[in-house]
Amino acid sequence: MLASPIVLYSPIMSEVTRDGRIERAARALRRWGLGGVAAALLADGGPLAFFGAQALYFAAPVLGVLGTGEGVTDLAALLEDPAAAGALAAELGRDPAHGERGPMHKS
């Protein structure tokens, strides 16, 4: 018997997938040396994340030739969703070595 689409695409499954995409995007931004800049730009929210997503979609074909197109479109999809962009900013604010909030977000 085949699984129904309701089970395969439940909100729990999509949230787990989103969290994994956020963690991968945060690792990639840190690896590229853009973690701090991205966290600062995303922390305020607003339309900047949406415009950044559009710029990434525009650049994806060129970046695809360089071998990074799929990761760029995943990042763009995250930036289009305000909740995901906020979660990405929070993830970038965490210290990756200790799993806690970084110095930028300490009270």
N, C-alpha and C positions, 0 to 999 in steps of 0.2 A: 504494500500500500504506500502510495506517495504521501509525503507530508503536505499539509495544506499551507497556502501562502500566509495565512493568518499566523501560524506558528513560526514560520521562517522569518517573518518580518514584524515581529512583535516589538513594542516600544522598548522592552528590555534589551533585545538583540541590537536594535539600532543605537541605543545609548552606549552599549559596550563597544560597538564599532566606532562610534563617534569619539569615545574616550581614547581608544587606540590610535585613531587618526590624530587626535590632539597631541598625544605623547610623541608620536612619530614626527609631527610637524615641529614640536618644540625641540626635539633632538636635532633635527635638520637645521633649524634656525640657529641653534647654539653652535653646531658644527661649522656653519658658514660664518660665524662670528656676529650674527645679527640678533642674538637672543635679547640682549639688553635694550637695543633700539626698538625691536618689535614690541617688547613688553611695555616700554614707555609710550609708544604710539597707540597701542591697543588699550592701555589702562583707562583712558578717558572715554572710550567708546566713540560714539558719534559716527559720522559718515566716512571717516578715514578708512576704516576696515573695508567698507563696501567699495570705495574707489580703488583701494589696493587690490581687491579681488578682481575688479574689472581689468586693471593693469596686468595682473598675472594671467588672466584668460587671454588677453591680447598678446602677451609675450610667450605663451605656452608653445605655439608652433615652432618658434625659433629655439626656445629652450629644449624642446623635444629632440631637435637635431643634436643638441649637446648631451642628450641622455637624461635630462632632468624633467621632462615634460609632465610625466604622471604625478610626481610629487608636487609640482607647481599647481596642477589643477586640483589636487586634493587640498592644498593649502588655500587656494582660491575659494573652494566650496566651503571650507570652514569659516573664512572671513566674511562670506555672504550672510551667515547666520549669526545674529548678534549674541545669542547665548553661547555659541561655540567660540566666537571671537573673545568673549569675556573669559571663558574657560581656558582658552589658549593663553591669554594674558596672565591669568592666575598660575598656570603651569609654568610659564616662562619666569614668573616671579619666585618660584620655588628653587631651592638649592638642589641641583641634580645629584650631588654626592650624598646629601643627607635626607632628601625628600621633604625638606621643610622650606618655609618661606625664606627668600633671600633677603639681603640687607636692604634692598630697595623698598621692601614692604614691611619692615619691622616697625613696631610702634614704640 
